[in-house]
Amino acid sequence: MALVCAEGEALMPYDITVADVATRKVLSKRAEVPIDAIGPTVQGALREIYEYLARSSGAPTGEPFVIYHSRPTMTAGWQIEVCAPISRDLPAPPGWSVREVPGGSVATTLHVGPYQSLGLAYEEIERFIRTHELDVAGPPREIYLSGPEVPASETKTRIEFPVSRVPLVVRG
């Protein structure tokens, strides 16, 4: 299926696969934010934690990512968790915690382009999950493969939806 963005340009088709990912140890910070504050909140949190890691001789061990725990409701914003992978336990700075993000099977794809068009990738992954009769087994994650210096049209973001190949509920 050819995808088209709002400006009428053809977008890349999404190659969606099911893959196994390892458990990740992370420094993480949760926040509730309105949609228009997600970008600035994530950027500020990543700047804060990477400055902390530089001061504490800690080194990130992979790309930063955000877990979207819940979508907004009439009374609450997006529940997000900003994560910076680490290789060893470190004392967490105020407002942060050290935890493990479980590994397992994920439906995953690579989105190339501005964050504003990520919704197209989410739609395709959700369609893939339904078509292949998989169950969503956790909140989606966005792994940021490009730094802020990369032009929006070339930004790379990997999306992961934890999935189960075994039904999580009995359908009747």
CORNOR-V185696 format. One record per pair of residues at least 6 apart in sequence whose C-alpha atoms are under 6 Angstrom apart, sorted by the first residue. I is the first residue (numbers start at 1). J is the second residue. D is the distance in whole Angstrom. If there is no record, write none. Layout:
I J D
I J D
//
This chain:
3 10 6
3 11 5
4 10 5
4 11 6
15 109 6
16 108 6
16 109 5
17 107 6
17 108 6
18 106 5
18 107 4
19 105 6
19 106 5
20 104 5
20 105 4
21 103 5
21 104 5
22 103 4
23 101 6
23 102 5
23 103 4
24 100 5
24 101 5
25 85 6
25 86 6
25 99 6
25 100 4
26 83 6
26 84 5
26 85 4
26 86 5
26 98 6
26 99 6
27 83 6
27 84 5
27 97 6
27 98 5
28 82 5
28 83 4
28 96 5
28 97 5
29 81 5
29 82 5
29 96 5
30 80 6
30 81 4
31 79 6
31 80 5
32 77 6
32 78 5
32 79 5
33 77 5
33 78 5
34 77 5
34 78 6
60 85 5
60 86 5
61 85 5
61 86 5
61 87 6
62 85 6
64 83 6
64 84 5
64 143 6
64 144 6
65 83 5
65 142 5
65 143 4
65 144 6
66 81 5
66 82 5
66 83 6
66 141 5
66 142 5
67 80 6
67 81 5
67 140 6
67 141 4
68 80 5
68 139 6
68 140 6
69 79 5
69 80 6
69 139 5
70 78 6
70 79 5
71 78 5
72 78 5
105 162 6
105 163 6
106 160 6
106 161 5
106 162 4
106 163 5
107 160 6
107 161 5
108 159 5
108 160 5
109 158 6
109 159 6
110 157 6
110 158 4
111 156 6
111 157 5
112 154 6
112 155 5
112 156 5
113 152 6
113 153 4
113 154 5
113 155 5
114 152 5
114 153 6
134 164 6
134 165 5
135 163 5
135 164 5
136 162 6
136 163 4
137 162 5
137 163 5
137 164 6
138 162 5
140 160 6
140 161 4
141 159 6
141 160 5
142 158 6
142 159 5
143 157 6
143 158 5
144 157 5
145 156 5
145 157 6
146 155 6
146 156 6
//
